[in-house]
Amino acid sequence: MPSFWKDKRVVVTGGAGFLGSFVVDQLRAKGCQQIVVPRSRDYDLVQMDAVKQLYGDTKPDVVIHLAARVGGIGANQANPGRFFYDNLMMGAQLIEVGRQQGLKKFVATGTICAYPKFAPIPFKEDDIWNGYPEETNAPYGLAKKMMLAQSQAYRQQYGFNSIVLFPVNLYGPRDNFDLETSHVIPALIRKCVSAKEERRECIILWGDGSPTREFLYVEDAAEGILLAAERYDGDLPINLGTGEEVRIHDLATMIAAEVGFTGQIQWDPTKPNGQPRRCLDVSRAKQLFGFQARHNLRDGLKKTVQWFQSSREAIREVHF
């Protein structure tokens, strides 16, 4: 639907980041000629005055809110207050000022961390309120989930057109490979590549390897977000994923094989596992706006490893 974007002015918060850069690329490919990517140095979206200035300066038709204060288990444990407050305020203020300004559509991305710790597998959107999230990332997950409550309330009272999507864990080219703040796939890739180059006999990973996760290739996530923006105008939360579940133990083995690391993988059970299982029911996205992921995990990992190995010198977060 290139005509949907042709004459629209679109603000993509977080558009210079990992997921956002692919959303911006695909918007351009779809014919969108007015894309604004606000930078944090110019607009601190945690501050209401900055949010008002952003809307005043850009006068958007559509806002795609991807910006987040985010990290892996360690970063969440070290910054629970900051992750809660910053994510809560960004979402709440962007929606509120959008309502005030008569914004035509607001597209929000929540997080899989919003789901209850022991939600039935696969995670169905109707279960999202049925329990407390996994403790290590609950503040972040709850802050992002508040956008769903706000979105539904604003649609009911004001007729504000906002939708909230819940992508599963993302991975792919341009990801963050910093070991202090990265998520599991880029961290594993970097550890395995370093161990191979240094000819180490083993690597040590957090937890016991038993949890399961689902991963969505970043280009697929961007496609799902834009399809939802084009075709979906409802109040229901929507999962974005593949429905493919993998044990972290098996994921580590796959990545080691892909990069050619032949040493041992040892697990440190004194470190947290995180949520026991994660796997989504992805039928609603397919039914309501025709989204289905194109990449399986093995193909996506191959592309991600190839990109990392060819781009390491340009990755600012990586210091070998």
GIVEN-V861113 format. One line per field, one symbol per residue. burial: I if it has 16 or more other C-alpha atoms within 10 Angstrom, else O. Layout:
burial = ???
This chain:
burial = OOOOIOOIIIIIIIIIIIIIIIIIOIIIOIIIOIIIIIOOOOIIIIOIOIIIOIIOOIIIIIIIIIIIIIIIIIIIIOIOOOIIOIIIIIIIIIIIIIIOOOIOIIIIIIIIIIIIIIIOOOIIIOOIOOOIIIIIIIIIIIIIIIIIOIIIOIIOOOOIIIIIIIIIIIIIIIIIIIIOIIIIIIIIIIIIIIIIOOOOOOIOIIIIIOIIIIIIIIIIIIIIIIIIIIOIIOIIIIIIIIIIIIIIIOIIIIIIOIIOIIOOIOOOOOOOIIIOIIIIIIIIIOOOIOIIIOIOIOOIIOOIIOOIOOOOOOOOIOOO
